[in-house]
Amino acid sequence: MESRSTQASKKYQLDCQYLNSCFSGNDPNNIITKQKLVELLITRSQQELKLIRQTYITLYNKDLLHVLSGIRKNDAFANLVHLRLSEPQDRDADIVRDALFGGRVNLNAVIEVVCTRSSSELHSVKQAYRFRYNSDVEQDITLKAEGGFKEILLAVLKSSRKYGSKVDRSMAMCDAKTLYEAMESGIFVDWKAVISLMSERNTGQLKAILISYKELYGQEFSKFLKCNKCGKFGKELRVVVRGMQYPERFLAKQLNRARQNSNAREVVSRIIISRLEVDIKNISNVFAAKTGWSLGNLVRREFNTSGSGNSHASKANALLAEFLLGLLKRC
């Protein structure tokens, strides 16, 4: 009888054969092979996906993610597979890089990553970004971003250096008072004090500050940022603060905004896969409460699964939808 390790090894080898068949260039339009591959990628855990990548290197002497990187921008299926197979920090690094250098700067995608990840996650993303692109994410944001968002994002990224610090409730109360004084001390807001504070506190500590602010002053800090004297910078800061404080609401809003624009496929795919093992169920619930739509129905609409399904394009779209819907069913 074969040992469990031998059986597992053969399973991952078979997975790799399907992957190679799909993306070697020999049979790029084989829907049946892709269908089988979708079934496998839906059911494999993050650890199993890692073992599949390692097995692929052994079998074909190639990095599977490198193979996919070369075709994913022009192949929607390859892009979903690449997102699914990537480690979280590598995936986020790729998302930020594509958002900054993929043509038109997509600041929404950068904000999405920076304001909804913890300081420890951001620290890992920065390391992955440096390793993968031989560049510093903060320098690239300085180069490509503009306006208040640039300053705010850089402050959050700087604060991730303190990712190991524990939450200090007493300090949070003092910092909440500092925020209040910066906002209320005169005709103008002391933005320098606000940004300085954000750059010196990790995300856990910042959330504690925001809780303390409401306890002390009876309203959310983000609500004050809507007032006239806060201007455009206040509105931009509010976006990031709300994302840090309520990531599920923020991501549901991203999905709703995408639903009304032309980039829904990209946003839906990115959020479902990147938040699959984090909070996708809660995001889906918030999205449904806000819009009356289920996330599954959004996937079906964006990938046109109600069509006749006879053309190759229709079959390809149906396969992409099946991939995402299958992932949602795991939650």
C-alpha positions in Angstrom: 0.0 0.0 0.0 1.3 3.5 -0.9 2.1 5.8 1.9 0.1 9.0 2.4 3.2 11.1 1.4 3.5 9.1 -1.8 -0.2 9.5 -2.6 0.1 13.3 -1.9 3.1 13.6 -4.1 1.3 11.9 -7.0 -1.7 14.2 -6.5 0.5 17.3 -6.7 2.3 15.9 -9.7 -1.1 15.5 -11.5 -2.0 19.0 -10.5 1.2 20.3 -12.1 0.5 18.3 -15.3 -2.8 20.1 -15.6 -1.1 23.5 -15.0 1.6 22.8 -17.5 -0.9 21.6 -20.1 -2.9 24.9 -19.7 0.1 27.3 -19.6 2.9 25.7 -21.6 1.5 27.1 -24.8 0.8 23.7 -26.4 -2.9 23.7 -25.8 -4.0 27.2 -24.5 -7.7 26.8 -25.4 -8.4 23.4 -23.8 -11.5 24.2 -21.8 -11.8 20.7 -20.4 -8.3 20.8 -19.0 -9.0 24.2 -17.5 -12.2 23.0 -16.0 -10.3 20.2 -14.2 -7.7 22.7 -13.1 -10.4 25.0 -11.6 -11.8 22.1 -9.6 -8.4 21.4 -8.1 -7.5 25.0 -7.3 -10.8 25.5 -5.5 -10.3 22.6 -3.2 -6.6 23.0 -2.4 -5.5 24.8 0.8 -2.9 27.5 0.9 -0.3 25.0 2.1 -1.2 22.6 -0.7 -0.9 25.4 -3.2 2.6 26.0 -1.9 3.5 22.3 -2.3 2.1 22.4 -5.9 4.5 25.3 -6.8 7.4 23.4 -5.3 6.5 20.2 -7.2 6.2 22.2 -10.4 9.8 23.4 -10.0 11.0 19.8 -9.5 9.1 18.5 -12.5 9.7 21.3 -15.0 12.6 23.2 -13.6 10.5 26.4 -13.9 8.9 28.7 -11.4 5.2 28.4 -12.1 4.4 32.0 -10.9 7.1 33.3 -13.3 5.5 31.4 -16.2 2.1 32.9 -15.3 3.5 36.4 -14.8 4.5 36.4 -18.5 1.0 35.8 -19.7 -1.4 37.0 -17.0 -1.9 40.5 -18.3 -3.4 39.2 -21.5 -5.0 36.1 -20.1 -7.8 36.5 -17.6 -7.7 32.8 -16.6 -3.9 32.9 -16.1 -4.3 36.0 -13.9 -6.9 34.3 -11.6 -4.6 31.3 -11.3 -1.6 33.5 -10.5 -3.6 35.4 -7.8 -4.8 32.1 -6.3 -1.4 30.4 -6.3 0.6 33.4 -4.9 1.5 33.8 -1.2 -0.5 36.7 0.3 2.4 39.1 0.7 3.6 38.3 -2.9 0.1 38.8 -4.2 -0.2 42.2 -2.5 3.2 43.3 -3.8 2.1 42.4 -7.3 -1.2 44.2 -6.9 0.6 47.4 -5.8 3.2 47.1 -8.5 0.6 46.6 -11.2 -1.4 49.6 -9.8 1.6 51.9 -10.0 3.2 50.8 -13.2 0.5 49.0 -15.2 -0.3 52.0 -17.4 -2.6 54.5 -15.7 -1.9 54.7 -12.0 -4.7 52.8 -10.1 -4.5 54.5 -6.7 -7.7 52.8 -5.5 -5.9 49.4 -5.6 -2.9 50.8 -3.7 -5.2 52.3 -1.0 -7.1 49.0 -0.8 -3.9 47.1 0.1 -2.3 49.7 2.4 -5.4 50.6 4.5 -6.9 47.1 4.9 -3.7 45.1 5.9 -2.2 45.0 9.4 1.2 46.5 10.1 2.8 43.0 10.2 1.2 42.2 6.8 2.4 45.5 5.3 5.9 44.8 6.6 5.8 41.5 4.7 4.4 43.1 1.6 7.2 45.7 1.6 9.8 42.9 1.9 8.2 40.9 -0.9 8.0 44.1 -3.1 11.7 44.8 -2.6 12.7 41.2 -3.3 10.5 40.8 -6.4 11.1 44.2 -8.0 14.4 45.3 -6.6 12.7 48.5 -5.5 11.2 50.2 -2.5 7.4 50.5 -2.4 7.5 53.8 -0.5 9.9 55.3 -3.1 7.6 54.1 -5.9 4.5 55.6 -4.3 6.4 58.8 -3.9 7.2 58.7 -7.6 3.8 57.7 -9.0 1.2 59.0 -6.5 0.0 62.6 -6.1 -1.8 64.8 -3.6 -2.8 64.1 -0.1 -3.2 60.3 -0.6 0.6 60.1 -1.3 1.4 61.7 2.1 -1.2 59.6 3.9 -0.2 56.3 2.4 3.5 56.9 3.1 2.7 57.6 6.7 0.8 54.3 7.1 3.6 52.4 5.4 6.2 54.0 7.6 4.2 53.0 10.7 4.4 49.4 9.6 8.0 49.3 10.9 6.5 49.1 14.3 4.5 46.0 13.5 5.6 44.1 16.6 4.4 46.7 19.1 1.6 45.8 21.4 -1.5 48.0 21.8 -1.2 50.5 24.7 -4.6 51.7 25.9 -3.2 54.5 28.0 -1.2 55.8 25.1 -4.2 55.5 22.8 -6.2 57.9 25.1 -3.3 60.4 25.1 -3.0 60.1 21.3 -6.8 60.6 20.9 -6.5 63.9 22.8 -3.6 64.9 20.5 -5.8 64.3 17.5 -8.6 66.3 19.0 -6.3 69.2 19.7 -4.9 69.1 16.2 -8.4 69.2 14.8 -10.0 71.7 17.1 -7.2 74.0 18.2 -7.8 76.7 15.6 -9.2 77.8 12.3 -6.9 75.4 10.5 -6.2 71.7 11.2 -2.7 70.8 12.3 -2.2 68.1 9.6 1.5 67.8 10.4 0.6 66.6 13.9 -2.0 64.2 12.6 0.3 62.6 9.9 3.2 62.5 12.4 1.0 60.5 14.8 -0.1 58.1 12.0 3.5 57.5 11.0 4.5 56.5 14.5 1.7 54.1 15.5 1.0 50.7 14.0 -2.4 49.8 12.7 -3.5 48.0 15.9 -2.5 51.1 17.9 -4.3 53.4 15.4 -7.5 51.4 15.8 -7.2 51.8 19.6 -6.8 55.6 19.1 -9.9 55.8 17.0 -11.9 53.8 19.6 -10.6 56.1 22.4 -11.4 59.2 20.3 -15.1 58.1 20.1 -15.2 57.3 23.8 -13.8 60.7 24.7 -15.6 62.9 22.3 -18.8 61.0 21.4 -18.3 60.7 17.6 -16.1 58.9 15.1 -12.9 60.7 14.2 -13.7 60.0 10.5 -17.0 61.9 10.9 -15.1 65.1 11.8 -13.0 64.7 8.7 -16.1 65.5 6.6 -16.3 69.1 8.0 -15.6 72.1 5.8 -12.3 73.1 7.4 -10.8 69.6 6.7 -11.1 70.2 3.0 -9.9 67.7 0.4 -7.1 66.4 2.5 -9.6 65.5 5.2 -11.8 63.6 2.7 -8.7 61.7 1.5 -7.6 60.9 5.1 -11.2 59.7 5.8 -11.0 57.1 3.1 -7.8 55.6 4.6 -9.0 55.9 8.2 -12.3 54.2 7.4 -10.5 51.4 5.5 -8.2 50.8 8.5 -11.1 50.9 11.0 -13.7 49.0 9.0 -11.9 47.0 6.3 -15.0 44.9 5.4 -17.2 48.0 4.9 -14.4 49.6 2.8 -14.0 46.6 0.6 -17.7 46.2 0.1 -17.8 49.8 -1.0 -15.0 49.1 -3.4 -17.1 46.3 -4.9 -20.1 48.5 -5.1 -18.2 51.3 -6.8 -16.7 48.8 -9.3 -20.2 47.5 -10.0 -21.1 50.9 -11.4 -17.9 51.3 -13.4 -16.1 49.3 -16.1 -13.4 47.6 -13.9 -15.7 45.3 -11.8 -14.1 42.0 -13.0 -10.6 43.1 -11.9 -11.8 44.4 -8.5 -14.2 41.4 -7.8 -11.5 38.9 -8.7 -8.8 40.6 -6.6 -11.0 41.0 -3.5 -12.5 37.5 -3.5 -9.1 35.8 -3.9 -7.1 38.1 -1.6 -9.7 38.0 1.2 -10.8 34.4 0.8 -9.2 33.2 4.0 -9.6 36.5 5.9 -13.1 38.0 5.8 -14.7 37.5 2.4 -17.9 36.2 4.0 -18.3 39.3 6.1 -17.5 41.5 3.1 -20.2 39.6 1.1 -22.7 40.2 3.9 -22.0 43.9 4.1 -22.1 44.2 0.3 -25.5 42.4 0.2 -26.9 44.7 3.0 -25.8 47.8 1.1 -26.8 46.8 -2.4 -29.3 44.0 -2.3 -26.9 42.0 -4.4 -25.2 38.8 -3.4 -21.5 38.7 -4.3 -22.3 35.6 -6.3 -24.8 37.5 -8.4 -22.2 40.2 -9.0 -19.8 37.6 -10.3 -22.5 36.1 -12.6 -23.4 39.4 -14.0 -19.8 40.6 -14.7 -18.9 37.4 -16.4 -22.1 37.1 -18.4 -23.0 33.6 -17.3 -26.6 34.1 -18.4 -25.6 34.1 -22.1 -26.0 31.3 -24.6 -22.6 29.9 -23.8 -21.8 28.6 -27.3 -18.8 30.7 -28.2 -15.3 30.2 -26.9 -15.5 33.6 -25.2 -18.7 32.7 -23.4 -17.3 29.4 -22.2 -14.1 31.1 -21.0 -16.2 33.7 -19.0 -18.3 30.9 -17.6 -15.1 29.2 -16.4 -13.8 32.3 -14.7 -17.2 32.7 -13.0 -17.1 29.1 -11.9 -13.7 29.6 -10.4 -14.7 32.6 -8.3 -18.1 31.1 -7.3 -16.4 27.9 -6.3 -14.1 29.9 -4.0 -17.0 31.7 -2.5 -18.7 28.4 -1.7 -15.7 27.4 0.5 -16.5 30.2 2.9 
